[in-house]
Amino acid sequence: MKRMNRDISYDAVMRRKADIVKASAGIDFSGFERGGAVFDYEAMMAGTGYTIEKIQEIQSRASVGNTPVIELRNITALARLCAEPGKGAHIFIKDEAVNPSGSFKDRRAATAVYHAKRAGYKGVIAATSGNFGAAVASQAAANGLKCIIVQECYDSGKTGQPEIIEKARKCEAYGAEVIQCTVGPELFYLSLRLLEETGYFSASLYSPFGVAGIETLGFELARQIKSITGRFPDTVVCTNAGGGNVTGTARGLGKAGCVAEVIGASVNLKGLSMASDTDFNRKSFTTGHTGFGVPFASWPDRSDVPRSAARPLRYMDRYVTVGQGEVFYMTELLANLEGLERGPAGNTSLAAAFSIAREKPRDHVIAVQETEYTGAGKHVQTQLSFARRNGIEVKFGDTAEEIPGKSIILPESPAGIKAMDIELDHIRESLIKHTRETAGEPLTKFDIAFLAEETAADTAFVERVLRLGAAI
C-alpha cells in the first residue's frame, strides 16, 4: 500500500470522498450532469465504451455467461395443482450457479475487472457482504490483479452471520484479502481509505461496468426461452436488492427485442433496519430483501458512486415480496422436486414466480432469471438454527403472520406461498419528494421530464406529487 501523510479520520476521509471515488471508479460522473436533478443516464451507460457484443466477448473469455435455462416441470405441475382450472404458467429458471464463483455477479465482476486491468490498475476493491465479493475475487485471480474485499460481517458482539462468513472463506480461497467490520458506517469509510491508500479500482456494484455486465443475462435469457418455446418469455422475475439485477436484466431483454413484464421480488424484512446493530442478526437474508430493495429503489444514488447505474423504477412493472419462511420452503421444493440445490437469493424470485404462476394461464411463460450456488452457511438448516439461537420463533403456519425479526413461518403447503404486492406509486412518490427536498432550488421542466423517466411515469404524475408535497 502507498504510504500517505494524510488525515485518515472519518470526517477527513468523507470530505475527500468525491476525489477518491473519481480516481478509483474510472469514470468522471460530472461529465453526465446536466444541471439540477438531471443527468444523462443513457450517455453514462454508453460511456463505459463497451457494447453488449464486446461484453459477451469479455465474459466468454472469462468462462462467464452462456448459462443454461432449465424448465421446472415438476414445480410447474405442482403450481397447477394449487391453481384454479386453466391456471399455472410454465416456470423456467436460468442457472447462473454454474458461473465460476457461483452466481450472476460474475457477469458484473468480469466486466469491471477487465476494465480495471485495461486501465492499468494493479488491483480491485469491492465493499460487499454478498456473492459479488467472491465474483470480484475470482475474476481478479484470473486476471492477475490484487483484490481486497471489505465485508460488513458482525454485530457489536462479534457474532457473524453464517452466510457472510462463508463468503469470506470463498473470497480467501480465490486469494483475496478480506477485511471484516461491524455493522454501521465503518464499511464505506474503510473502503474509501483503502481505495485512496492503494490506488486500486473500485469494483462497485452500482457502476455502469457492473450493471452493463448483467445485460448479457437478460439478452441470453430472452433468446434461450424463445429457442425452447418459440416465443419470448411473458414474465421475468428478478430478485431485487440494490436494483442492478432488475436494471441490467431488463435492459438486456430490451436489447434482444423482448418486451416482457418485469417483476422485482424481495424478501419482506419490514421493520428491521439494515444499519441497526440489534437487527443485524435477526434476519436470515443478507441480500434480496426490502431493507435494500425499497430504499435503493426510492433513492438509487445512496450508493458508493455519485450516480448509480442501478435504476430499478425505470424497469419494474411490478414489485412483490415473499416471507423468509416461504423462500426456505421453496429452496427445499427445488431440491426435492427438481434435484437442484441452490441458494436463497435466486429462490426468492422463484418463490414469487411460484405464486405468480398460479395467477397466469397455462400457456403463459415465466422465467426466473438467476440461481446462486449454495454451501454450508447458506443452507436452510444453518440459517434456521442461527435464527433460533437469536431468539426467532421458527414454525409452520400462516405465512402472512410472519414478523421479521421475531418469527419465520414456513407454509403448511405449497399453496401457502403467496407473493404480496408493494405499491410502486408509493416508491415513485418517495423518489420524487426526495429529489425535490435535496435539489436546493425549484425543479425545472427538464427536472420533471427526467423524474418521469426515473419513475416510468408521466410528467402529470410527477407534477401531481410535487403539488401535493408543496401543499403539505
Phi and psi in degrees as a GROMACS rama.xvg file:
@    title "Ramachandran Plot"
@    xaxis  label "Phi"
@    yaxis  label "Psi"
@TYPE xy
-71.996  137.041  LYS-2
-88.1654  131.543  ARG-3
-133.6  133.646  MET-4
-92.3813  71.4431  ASN-5
-127.289  155.996  ARG-6
-68.231  118.717  ASP-7
-109.068  21.6492  ILE-8
-65.7631  160.357  SER-9
-56.7265  -49.1984  TYR-10
-62.9008  -40.1748  ASP-11
-66.9234  -41.8987  ALA-12
-64.812  -40.9887  VAL-13
-64.0264  -33.5432  MET-14
-67.2553  -28.1457  ARG-15
-92.192  5.8936  ARG-16
-53.042  -48.8153  LYS-17
-59.3753  -43.4271  ALA-18
-68.1851  -38.7115  ASP-19
-64.4689  -45.729  ILE-20
-64.0563  -42.2758  VAL-21
-61.0186  -42.836  LYS-22
-70.5875  -30.1954  ALA-23
-99.2216  -13.7777  SER-24
-89.2096  -18.6164  ALA-25
74.4224  12.4034  GLY-26
-140.447  136.927  ILE-27
-94.6792  95.35  ASP-28
-64.0779  -26.0935  PHE-29
-63.4322  -22.2381  SER-30
-67.5195  -13.0233  GLY-31
-105.728  -1.93411  PHE-32
-74.7666  140.108  GLU-33
-122.793  11.9067  ARG-34
95.3551  146.303  GLY-35
63.3578  -138.349  GLY-36
-82.4172  -11.62  ALA-37
-80.4813  135.408  VAL-38
-141.418  156.907  PHE-39
-89.487  91.6826  ASP-40
-62.1578  -47.34  TYR-41
-65.384  -36.2904  GLU-42
-65.3809  -37.6714  ALA-43
-63.709  -43.4565  MET-44
-64.9206  -42.2729  MET-45
-69.5399  -24.112  ALA-46
-66.4308  -10.8933  GLY-47
-63.4699  -26.1909  THR-48
84.1431  6.03263  GLY-49
-116.63  122.521  TYR-50
-76.0939  166.586  THR-51
-64.024  -31.2799  ILE-52
-66.5224  -40.1371  GLU-53
-67.1312  -39.9536  LYS-54
-64.4488  -39.801  ILE-55
-58.8056  -41.4237  GLN-56
-64.6704  -44.849  GLU-57
-58.9239  -47.6057  ILE-58
-67.7778  -38.9012  GLN-59
-61.5239  -41.5495  SER-60
-64.7296  -26.0381  ARG-61
-93.5323  10.5534  ALA-62
60.5259  32.6167  SER-63
-110.892  141.092  VAL-64
89.0844  -169.858  GLY-65
51.4977  41.128  ASN-66
-82.2278  154.579  THR-67
-77.0837  155.09  PRO-68
-105.326  132.216  VAL-69
-120.159  128.82  ILE-70
-80.7036  125.506  GLU-71
-89.3419  79.9859  LEU-72
-65.421  -41.7935  ARG-73
-72.7585  -38.8742  ASN-74
-69.9854  -36.4229  ILE-75
-60.8072  -44.3921  THR-76
-61.9071  -38.9033  ALA-77
-66.5599  -41.1403  LEU-78
-59.9233  -37.9372  ALA-79
-68.9312  -32.9152  ARG-80
-65.5332  -28.9764  LEU-81
-94.1067  1.2415  CYS-82
-108.559  168.343  ALA-83
-69.3203  158.349  GLU-84
-53.7667  135.585  PRO-85
85.0416  -6.29969  GLY-86
-106.14  160.557  LYS-87
119.79  86.0271  GLY-88
-70.4032  157.623  ALA-89
-67.3904  133.903  HIS-90
-113.955  125.951  ILE-91
-119.238  155.254  PHE-92
-135.525  137.999  ILE-93
-94.1525  121.282  LYS-94
-89.9538  81.1679  ASP-95
-74.1968  -10.0229  GLU-96
-64.0034  -16.1408  ALA-97
-84.3131  -0.541736  VAL-98
-66.1155  162.953  ASN-99
-51.931  -43.7357  PRO-100
-101.332  0.840758  SER-101
100.889  15.4528  GLY-102
-157.078  170.608  SER-103
-65.8636  -15.2665  PHE-104
-62.5218  -18.1977  LYS-105
-60.1644  -31.1186  ASP-106
-65.4453  -43.468  ARG-107
-61.8952  -47.9803  ARG-108
-68.1491  -39.3607  ALA-109
-59.4901  -43.2487  ALA-110
-68.7972  -45.5329  THR-111
-64.8844  -45.2917  ALA-112
-68.8988  -38.1066  VAL-113
-57.5611  -46.2169  TYR-114
-64.825  -41.0559  HIS-115
-59.075  -45.1938  ALA-116
-66.7549  -43.8373  LYS-117
-61.255  -34.9734  ARG-118
-83.0746  -3.98145  ALA-119
92.894  10.9062  GLY-120
-71.4934  146.009  TYR-121
-89.8051  -14.4897  LYS-122
-162.004  174.357  GLY-123
-131.97  150.339  VAL-124
-130.271  136.206  ILE-125
-134.092  135.944  ALA-126
-101.154  104.235  ALA-127
-163.357  140.5  THR-128
-99.1261  3.07932  SER-129
-110.969  -158.08  GLY-130
-65.0627  -22.3788  ASN-131
-62.0015  -34.83  PHE-132
-59.5353  -46.1174  GLY-133
-64.5018  -37.6346  ALA-134
-64.8197  -45.4432  ALA-135
-64.2219  -43.1931  VAL-136
-62.0451  -41.8413  ALA-137
-62.1334  -48.5602  SER-138
-69.2359  -35.0063  GLN-139
-63.0088  -41.9961  ALA-140
-61.1726  -43.8308  ALA-141
-67.2204  -24.3128  ALA-142
-104.257  5.54296  ASN-143
70.6522  27.204  GLY-144
-105.412  150.989  LEU-145
-70.2478  157.797  LYS-146
-147.593  133.115  CYS-147
-125.194  128.565  ILE-148
-114.001  127.454  ILE-149
-106.929  124.115  VAL-150
-117.173  137.71  GLN-151
-89.6074  105.031  GLU-152
-119.674  -34.0418  CYS-153
-121.867  156.972  TYR-154
-86.0938  -178.772  ASP-155
-66.6333  -18.2098  SER-156
-85.9258  5.2298  GLY-157
64.7466  29.7293  LYS-158
-91.0835  123.22  THR-159
-100.534  145.77  GLY-160
-71.8391  129.115  GLN-161
-55.5066  -39.158  PRO-162
-65.8724  -39.9146  GLU-163
-69.6259  -40.6101  ILE-164
-61.83  -40.8845  ILE-165
-60.7936  -41.8035  GLU-166
-66.1103  -31.2189  LYS-167
-61.9039  -44.0469  ALA-168
-62.8226  -38.8604  ARG-169
-64.3803  -42.9506  LYS-170
-61.3292  -44.0685  CYS-171
-64.8925  -32.6052  GLU-172
-62.4785  -29.4817  ALA-173
-86.3875  3.30556  TYR-174
93.3504  7.67898  GLY-175
-80.0416  152.52  ALA-176
-87.1659  128.205  GLU-177
-112.144  124.917  VAL-178
-112.966  120.626  ILE-179
-107.304  143.256  GLN-180
-138.475  172.552  CYS-181
-87.4079  166.268  THR-182
-65.32  140.093  VAL-183
136.058  -165.477  GLY-184
-71.7076  -7.22592  PRO-185
-58.343  -35.2436  GLU-186
-59.1815  -51.8143  LEU-187
-67.9571  -39.7264  PHE-188
-60.9645  -48.6435  TYR-189
-61.6662  -40.2644  LEU-190
-62.523  -45.5723  SER-191
-62.7451  -42.8205  LEU-192
-59.1447  -45.692  ARG-193
-66.7918  -39.8966  LEU-194
-61.4634  -41.63  LEU-195
-69.3897  -41.8074  GLU-196
-72.6518  -34.2114  GLU-197
-95.0769  -27.1741  THR-198
72.551  19.7659  GLY-199
-78.4581  168.209  TYR-200
-81.3643  139.106  PHE-201
-87.0609  105.281  SER-202
-85.4128  73.483  ALA-203
-76.8974  142.447  SER-204
-60.6522  -25.4271  LEU-205
-106.801  8.92822  TYR-206
-77.962  158.843  SER-207
-58.917  -32.0763  PRO-208
-61.8114  -44.3515  PHE-209
-68.1816  -46.2549  GLY-210
-70.4094  -38.2244  VAL-211
-61.7336  -30.0659  ALA-212
-64.5467  -24.6361  GLY-213
-82.2874  -17.6203  ILE-214
-58.3919  -32.0516  GLU-215
-64.4423  -27.0214  THR-216
-65.3037  -52.1272  LEU-217
-62.8888  -38.4437  GLY-218
-62.0718  -48.8103  PHE-219
-62.8014  -46.0243  GLU-220
-57.7572  -46.3501  LEU-221
-59.2173  -46.9505  ALA-222
-69.8441  -36.823  ARG-223
-68.3584  -44.7999  GLN-224
-60.8417  -41.5117  ILE-225
-63.6301  -38.063  LYS-226
-64.5977  -36.0293  SER-227
-80.1293  -44.1344  ILE-228
-105.611  -12.7252  THR-229
90.2716  -0.654337  GLY-230
-155.194  166.304  ARG-231
-70.0967  157.61  PHE-232
-62.2107  148.154  PRO-233
-81.8156  -36.6543  ASP-234
-136.192  137.226  THR-235
-123.482  125.918  VAL-236
-107.519  127.944  VAL-237
-123.687  131.405  CYS-238
-64.0661  133.835  THR-239
-119.621  126.205  ASN-240
-127.893  -92.1628  ALA-241
-78.8734  -7.51063  GLY-242
102.461  -12.8804  GLY-243
-67.3833  -34.8519  GLY-244
-63.4034  -48.5672  ASN-245
-63.1346  -47.0703  VAL-246
-61.1121  -53.9408  THR-247
-64.1929  -42.1013  GLY-248
-63.0067  -46.2403  THR-249
-63.6427  -39.9817  ALA-250
-64.7206  -38.4509  ARG-251
-68.0308  -39.2174  GLY-252
-58.113  -44.8298  LEU-253
-62.6348  -39.0001  GLY-254
-69.8534  -19.4969  LYS-255
-87.9763  -3.48571  ALA-256
85.9638  14.6947  GLY-257
-96.5625  123.757  CYS-258
-109.359  88.4453  VAL-259
-109.428  157.637  ALA-260
-69.537  125.386  GLU-261
-106.79  120.474  VAL-262
-117.034  125.655  ILE-263
-88.9652  143.427  GLY-264
-133.319  132.295  ALA-265
-132.662  153.278  SER-266
-73.6555  134.403  VAL-267
-75.7177  108.624  ASN-268
-119.357  33.6893  LEU-269
-55.7378  133.679  LYS-270
98.108  -13.7667  GLY-271
-101.029  136.775  LEU-272
-97.1509  129.725  SER-273
-72.8496  -14.5836  MET-274
-99.2554  5.66947  ALA-275
-92.9316  127.598  SER-276
-61.8055  -39.6262  ASP-277
-76.039  -26.4713  THR-278
-85.4137  -18.577  ASP-279
-53.4973  -45.1486  PHE-280
-101.015  13.6291  ASN-281
-98.985  13.951  ARG-282
-124.689  152.542  LYS-283
-105.408  4.35057  SER-284
-126.626  130.166  PHE-285
-96.5048  -8.99612  THR-286
-154.295  175.361  THR-287
66.5437  27.7084  GLY-288
-125.191  169.504  HIS-289
-68.0897  -20.0383  THR-290
-62.5669  -25.7954  GLY-291
-103.274  -43.4043  PHE-292
-59.1515  -44.7071  GLY-293
-74.3656  -51.5144  VAL-294
-65.0546  -34.9141  PRO-295
-74.0605  -28.3648  PHE-296
-70.4051  -39.0278  ALA-297
-81.7857  -17.5963  SER-298
-154.913  82.8462  TRP-299
-60.6731  -30.5838  PRO-300
-81.6981  18.1829  ASP-301
-77.4845  0.967029  ARG-302
-80.4434  -171.364  SER-303
-90.5746  12.0901  ASP-304
-126.451  153.599  VAL-305
-59.6324  -37.0083  PRO-306
-131.264  112.06  ARG-307
-72.0714  138.526  SER-308
-80.7017  -9.97392  ALA-309
-91.039  107.358  ALA-310
-127.576  73.2987  ARG-311
-63.8276  -29.1264  PRO-312
-65.5893  -21.6729  LEU-313
-67.8947  -20.7368  ARG-314
-125.535  -19.378  TYR-315
-79.1698  126.653  MET-316
-88.755  -22.287  ASP-317
-157.161  148.821  ARG-318
-134.725  124.706  TYR-319
-128.376  160.545  VAL-320
-123.276  154.653  THR-321
-131.832  159.267  VAL-322
-83.4254  161.879  GLY-323
-59.1632  -43.5842  GLN-324
-63.4548  -35.3053  GLY-325
-65.8256  -38.3766  GLU-326
-68.7681  -41.7152  VAL-327
-61.8049  -41.469  PHE-328
-62.2516  -44.9176  TYR-329
-65.2244  -33.6845  MET-330
-60.4852  -41.9665  THR-331
-68.7085  -39.9667  GLU-332
-60.6635  -44.9117  LEU-333
-60.3215  -41.4917  LEU-334
-70.6643  -43.2657  ALA-335
-79.8298  -30.7524  ASN-336
-97.4586  -30.1296  LEU-337
-115.456  -6.83076  GLU-338
69.8283  26.1632  GLY-339
-117.608  109.792  LEU-340
-95.0614  110.028  GLU-341
-131.906  163.734  ARG-342
-81.4036  175.514  GLY-343
-72.212  -27.1959  PRO-344
-62.9891  -53.8646  ALA-345
-65.8557  -30.292  GLY-346
-73.1789  -12.24  ASN-347
-64.1919  -49.8477  THR-348
-70.8009  -28.9147  SER-349
-68.1442  -40.7304  LEU-350
-61.086  -42.8278  ALA-351
-63.4965  -42.0532  ALA-352
-64.1208  -36.6962  ALA-353
-62.0287  -40.0827  PHE-354
-70.0287  -45.9913  SER-355
-65.2401  -35.4872  ILE-356
-57.671  -31.6319  ALA-357
-74.99  -12.0691  ARG-358
-88.9631  -21.3944  GLU-359
-99.5159  156.566  LYS-360
-67.3001  161.67  PRO-361
-65.8578  -23.3787  ARG-362
-89.0824  1.60005  ASP-363
-75.3478  143.685  HIS-364
-115.36  120.546  VAL-365
-110.633  130.609  ILE-366
-114.22  126.622  ALA-367
-92.2047  119.759  VAL-368
-87.2885  2.92574  GLN-369
-163.491  153.463  GLU-370
-122.468  169.86  THR-371
-135.295  159.453  GLU-372
-63.7517  163.265  TYR-373
-126.977  167.388  THR-374
-168.951  -174.113  GLY-375
-54.4424  -44.3422  ALA-376
-75.5555  -19.0741  GLY-377
-93.7051  -17.651  LYS-378
-57.9732  150.023  HIS-379
-54.4852  -48.9676  VAL-380
-66.4557  -36.1619  GLN-381
-61.6564  -45.9435  THR-382
-67.3947  -41.2119  GLN-383
-69.0907  -37.3621  LEU-384
-63.6538  -41.9431  SER-385
-63.1233  -41.1256  PHE-386
-61.0872  -44.8857  ALA-387
-61.4063  -39.802  ARG-388
-64.4277  -23.3843  ARG-389
-97.5599  15.7516  ASN-390
82.7305  15.3573  GLY-391
-86.785  131.295  ILE-392
-76.9818  128.182  GLU-393
-117.496  123.433  VAL-394
-158.625  169.217  LYS-395
-92.1757  146.467  PHE-396
166.566  -152.252  GLY-397
-81.7488  112.658  ASP-398
-63.8585  -22.4105  THR-399
-66.4413  -16.9725  ALA-400
-91.4575  -0.0980072  GLU-401
-63.1691  133.739  GLU-402
-118.367  108.969  ILE-403
-54.8737  132.382  PRO-404
89.7145  -10.6612  GLY-405
-125.57  -34.1745  LYS-406
-147.309  153.732  SER-407
-126.352  117.732  ILE-408
-114.519  117.455  ILE-409
-86.8585  140.353  LEU-410
-64.9812  149.371  PRO-411
-77.6762  -17.3149  GLU-412
-153.895  164.907  SER-413
-56.7019  -31.1317  PRO-414
-63.8721  -16.8082  ALA-415
-77.2525  -5.95445  GLY-416
-81.0809  112.764  ILE-417
-136.602  106.89  LYS-418
-67.7346  138.753  ALA-419
-113.43  134.055  MET-420
-78.2381  139.952  ASP-421
-98.1116  135.938  ILE-422
-73.5496  107.975  GLU-423
-62.9832  -31.9077  LEU-424
-62.279  -31.2972  ASP-425
-65.2795  -39.9671  HIS-426
-68.8832  -40.2251  ILE-427
-58.8448  -45.9258  ARG-428
-60.737  -40.0575  GLU-429
-62.6715  -42.8439  SER-430
-63.6504  -44.1098  LEU-431
-63.9746  -44.3949  ILE-432
-65.6847  -39.1637  LYS-433
-64.1576  -41.1322  HIS-434
-61.4793  -44.1554  THR-435
-61.4338  -41.7462  ARG-436
-69.2829  -30.6613  GLU-437
-97.3683  -6.64369  THR-438
-66.3451  -35.4938  ALA-439
80.7265  -5.65295  GLY-440
-156.297  161.587  GLU-441
-58.526  143.295  PRO-442
-75.7154  139.13  LEU-443
-92.5963  174.923  THR-444
-63.0328  -28.2304  LYS-445
-71.021  -38.9058  PHE-446
-62.3549  -42.8762  ASP-447
-64.6048  -42.456  ILE-448
-63.3641  -39.2638  ALA-449
-63.8273  -43.3093  PHE-450
-65.3527  -31.1151  LEU-451
-64.4835  -40.5709  ALA-452
-65.3005  -44.0511  GLU-453
-58.865  -35.3442  GLU-454
-106.199  4.76707  THR-455
51.7699  40.973  ALA-456
-120.147  -171.12  ALA-457
-109.361  169.36  ASP-458
-64.9179  -28.726  THR-459
-63.5348  -39.1825  ALA-460
-63.888  -46.1835  PHE-461
-60.8263  -46.3325  VAL-462
-63.7413  -36.7919  GLU-463
-64.7375  -44.2415  ARG-464
-61.8035  -42.4892  VAL-465
-64.7549  -40.0643  LEU-466
-65.5678  -43.1283  ARG-467
-64.6055  -39.3803  LEU-468
-65.4618  -38.607  GLY-469
-68.8425  -26.6191  ALA-470
-81.7432  -16.2887  ALA-471
